[in-house]
Amino acid sequence: MVQQAGIDFVVAPDYLPDHFSNWYLLSSYLQRETELVIHLQLPSAAAEIQELADASKMAMLYTNAFDAVALMKNKGYLPLACLKDKFDEVVVAVSAESEYQKAEDLPADALIKTGPNPDIRCLGLRLLKEAGLEADKLKIEEAAGFSQAASALIKGDAQAGFFMADTYAHMSKRTLEQLRVLQESRFAAVTHMVVLHPDFAEQQETLQQAFAGMAEKPAGQTVLETLDLPAGFVVLTQEEAERMVAAAEGNSTQDD
């Protein structure tokens, strides 16, 4: 049972480091708009999200579509909102000194490093499948984060890596000089989204309206721009979320 003293708003650590303090602006905005007590939680690693959930401190979560849909299906979480016109995309990269010049050049059993992001892993595998590689032959190893995946490539411990495109673009100049992009996706299939614990079902509509109305209010638009989310959010249904995941996987329909 999630405690009712307030709404613990957890943000998955997929955002750019420069945006850390800006999530507090979003939390404060939502609190003013809804008149609800909202406590922001910014875990430093994906593994901490489960700890917060176990401690009943995850009433609301902003995360990738795959994890959001899993919570809706398995834990009864309710859909709130998803990003508008801001899609998760993947970069397939190699060491700058790598012999591979395009995705098709990778060996069938290539060792791929990726962060703990199921959406990026899925999109990366979809790109490599389109390049003629078979997913079940590839060796996928999960790193603690994208910076650790980059380090593995630079050290020669992996042949390629999957990175969230936004994160890759904002890596340090030194890191980017030691890496090279093989391919970047343009699927426009899946976005991050916000879900709500069922104990807070009475607040679902209020929170949906607050998220969806941000772009229409000057104060909300200012917060969105600080997070590089100028188009804001739109109200989400579970069916729409499941369709996104199916599209990201390359399926035309969603299996029930």
Secondary structure in CASP SS format (residue, H / E / C, confidence):
PFRMAT SS
TARGET T0000
AUTHOR 0000-0000-0000
METHOD secondary structure of the structure
MODEL  1
M C 1.00
V C 1.00
Q C 1.00
Q C 1.00
A C 1.00
G C 1.00
I E 1.00
D E 1.00
F E 1.00
V E 1.00
V E 1.00
A C 1.00
P C 1.00
D C 1.00
Y C 1.00
L C 1.00
P H 1.00
D H 1.00
H H 1.00
F C 1.00
S C 1.00
N H 1.00
W H 1.00
Y H 1.00
L H 1.00
L H 1.00
S H 1.00
S H 1.00
Y H 1.00
L H 1.00
Q H 1.00
R H 1.00
E H 1.00
T H 1.00
E C 1.00
L C 1.00
V C 1.00
I E 1.00
H E 1.00
L E 1.00
Q E 1.00
L C 1.00
P C 1.00
S C 1.00
A C 1.00
A C 1.00
A H 1.00
E H 1.00
I H 1.00
Q H 1.00
E H 1.00
L H 1.00
A H 1.00
D H 1.00
A C 1.00
S C 1.00
K C 1.00
M C 1.00
A C 1.00
M E 1.00
L E 1.00
Y E 1.00
T E 1.00
N C 1.00
A H 1.00
F H 1.00
D H 1.00
A H 1.00
V H 1.00
A H 1.00
L H 1.00
M H 1.00
K H 1.00
N H 1.00
K H 1.00
G C 1.00
Y C 1.00
L E 1.00
P E 1.00
L E 1.00
A E 1.00
C E 1.00
L E 1.00
K C 1.00
D C 1.00
K C 1.00
F C 1.00
D C 1.00
E C 1.00
V E 1.00
V E 1.00
V E 1.00
A E 1.00
V E 1.00
S E 1.00
A C 1.00
E C 1.00
S C 1.00
E C 1.00
Y C 1.00
Q C 1.00
K C 1.00
A H 1.00
E H 1.00
D H 1.00
L C 1.00
P C 1.00
A C 1.00
D C 1.00
A C 1.00
L E 1.00
I E 1.00
K E 1.00
T E 1.00
G C 1.00
P C 1.00
N C 1.00
P H 1.00
D H 1.00
I H 1.00
R H 1.00
C H 1.00
L H 1.00
G H 1.00
L H 1.00
R H 1.00
L H 1.00
L H 1.00
K H 1.00
E H 1.00
A C 1.00
G C 1.00
L C 1.00
E C 1.00
A H 1.00
D H 1.00
K H 1.00
L C 1.00
K E 1.00
I E 1.00
E E 1.00
E E 1.00
A C 1.00
A C 1.00
G C 1.00
F H 1.00
S H 1.00
Q H 1.00
A H 1.00
A H 1.00
S H 1.00
A H 1.00
L H 1.00
I H 1.00
K H 1.00
G C 1.00
D C 1.00
A C 1.00
Q C 1.00
A E 1.00
G E 1.00
F E 1.00
F E 1.00
M E 1.00
A H 1.00
D H 1.00
T H 1.00
Y H 1.00
A H 1.00
H C 1.00
M C 1.00
S C 1.00
K H 1.00
R H 1.00
T H 1.00
L H 1.00
E H 1.00
Q C 1.00
L E 1.00
R E 1.00
V E 1.00
L E 1.00
Q E 1.00
E E 1.00
S C 1.00
R C 1.00
F C 1.00
A C 1.00
A C 1.00
V C 1.00
T C 1.00
H C 1.00
M E 1.00
V E 1.00
V E 1.00
L E 1.00
H C 1.00
P H 1.00
D H 1.00
F H 1.00
A H 1.00
E H 1.00
Q H 1.00
Q H 1.00
E H 1.00
T H 1.00
L H 1.00
Q H 1.00
Q H 1.00
A H 1.00
F H 1.00
A H 1.00
G C 1.00
M H 1.00
A H 1.00
E H 1.00
K C 1.00
P H 1.00
A H 1.00
G H 1.00
Q H 1.00
T H 1.00
V H 1.00
L H 1.00
E H 1.00
T H 1.00
L C 1.00
D C 1.00
L C 1.00
P C 1.00
A C 1.00
G C 1.00
F E 1.00
V E 1.00
V E 1.00
L C 1.00
T C 1.00
Q H 1.00
E H 1.00
E H 1.00
A H 1.00
E H 1.00
R H 1.00
M H 1.00
V H 1.00
A H 1.00
A H 1.00
A H 1.00
E C 1.00
G C 1.00
N C 1.00
S C 1.00
T C 1.00
Q C 1.00
D C 1.00
D C 1.00
END
